[in-house]
Amino acid sequence: MVQHMKFGLVEGEDYYYNEEGYIVLTEKYHLDRGSCCGNGCQHCPFNYEMVPEPRRQQLREAKKKKAQQ
């Protein structure tokens, strides 16, 4: 486990790197943050409540479809 000292984030708990090398924030990170940031994050536990439409609905439908697989 690696800790990102500047922000106090722990790799594998708060974030991970995807196949393209981007940082992906985890559901735990978002829950610790306490609210939706509105960016449409992959692991948003707040049902994308602050994401503007029509993107919000698109994300909700995609998440629902993924859960059904």
ABEGO torsion letter per residue (X at the ends): XBBBAAAGBBBGAABBBBAAGBBBBBAAAAAAAGBBAGAGBAABAAGGAABBOAAAAAAAAAAAAAAAX
